[in-house]
Amino acid sequence: MSKNIKQIISLLKKKKLNLSLAESCTGGMLAQNITSVSGSSKVFTFGVITYSNKSKTKYLKVPYKIIKKYGAVSEECCHSMLVNLEKISRAKINLAITGIAGPKGGTKKKPVGLVFVGIKKGKRIKINKYLFVGIKRESVRKNSVKKSLELIKKFI
């Protein structure tokens, strides 16, 4: 993964782009992976871990009505996290992750392993839905980071 991150950082530098993150189920794992690479401070400008619903509403200004109607693990919540992250960070590329890492917390409609990863660059927004089944908490988090890095690379 480190080689992939180095490529991403190099591309961001080359294109004079910066990156900000809003993480929930990954708990800062994506930011940790990015900042483990020397030179990342040139492109990584802001990261926030909004693990609880309260932090999503307080810091990322996700409307409570979105969380109440759709849940914190939803495309709608991810979209709101993303749009508001951009307002706060003013980064060129913004990425938000929200999901259920498990082993508890899942339901039939929203099982453990359900993750939404959204990215925004300018007016372009893409939100991907993933379902990582049959794996443990740490693997859900690692897979979410991997998919996030792939998405960043595509958007650069």
N, C-alpha and C positions, 0 to 999 in steps of 0.2 A: 504493500500500500504506500510505503514511503516514496517509492519511485514515482508513483502516480501523483502524489502530493507535490513533489518537486517539480514535475511537469506543469501542474496547475499553477503553482506559484510563479514559475518562469513565464508562462503564458499571460498571467495577470499582469506581471511587471511589464512585459513586452507591449501589451495593449493598453497600459496605463489604467488598469481597472483595479478597484478595491472591492473587498468582500466583507459582508457582515452576516452574522448567524443568530437565529433564535432557536434554541434547542429545548425540547421537553424530554421525551423518553430516552434520549441519548445522554442526557445529563452533562453535557460539555465534552463528550468524547470526540465529536467532530472538531471542535476548537482545539482540543488537546492534540489531536493528530496533526492539524495544520500548524500549530505553533511549535511542534516538535522539530520542524524543519527550519534551519537557519535561513534568515532572510524573509521569513513570513511576515515580519512586522511592516514590511514595505507595502503589503497588500491586504493584510487582515486588520480591519479597523475597529470592529466592535463585535462583541458576542454577549448574549444574555441567555441564561437558563431560566425558563419560566415553567417550572415543573408542576406547580399547582394551578388550579383554575384561578385562584385569587391573584397570583402573580401575572397570569396572562391578561387579566382585566386591568390590573393596576399599572403594570409597566408597559405592556404592549397594546393597551387600550382595546383589547378584544371585547366587544359589547357582551355583557352578561347574557343578553337575550340570545345571542348566537350559541353560547355554551349551553344555555338551558334548553334551546330547541334542538340543536344538532349534536351537542356534546363537544368536549375538548378534543376528542379524537374524531375529527371530521374534516372534510374538504373545506367547509365554510370557515372553521376555526383556523385552519392552516392558512387560508387565503387572507383572513384578517390579520393574523400574526405577521405575515409577509408584507402586506401593504403598510402596516403600521411600523414595522421594523425599518422599512425604507425611509419613512418620515423621520424617525429618530436618528438613524445612522447616516443617512444621506450617502450611503455607499452605492456604487454602480451596480453591484450584484448582491442580492439579498436572498438568503435561504432560510426556510423554517421547517422544523421537524416536529411532529406530534404523533404519538402512538401509544400502544400498550405493550410493554416489554414482558410483562408477566412476572412470576408465574400466575399471579392472581390479577383480578381486575377485568377480565374478559367476560363477554356475554355471547349469546348466540348471534346477535346482530353485529357485535363488535368483539371478535375473538382476540385472544392473546396473539400477538404477532402482527396486528393491523397497524400500519404506519402510513402517514401522509407526509410526503416531502414536497415542498413547494419552492420554486425559485422565481425570482423577478429580476429582469434586466430591462430598464426603461419601461416601456408599456407592455413588454412581452412577459407573460406569466404562464408557468407550467406547474401543475400539481399532479404528482403521481401517487397512486394508491398501491401499496404493497401489502401482501399477506405472507408473512414468514411463518409457516406452520411446522410443527414437530421439532422445534428447536428451543433451547433454553434462553433465558433472559439475556445473557451476555451475547449470545449469537444474534438475537433480534437487534440489539444495539449495534453490534459490529456490522451486520448486514445493512442497517439503516445508514450508517456512516459510509459504507462502500457505495451504496446507491446514490447518496448525496454527492459524493466526490465525482461519480460518473455524470451526474446531472450538471454539476458546476462546469466540468470539462466541456460538455456539449454546448453550454451557454456562452462560453468565453469567445 
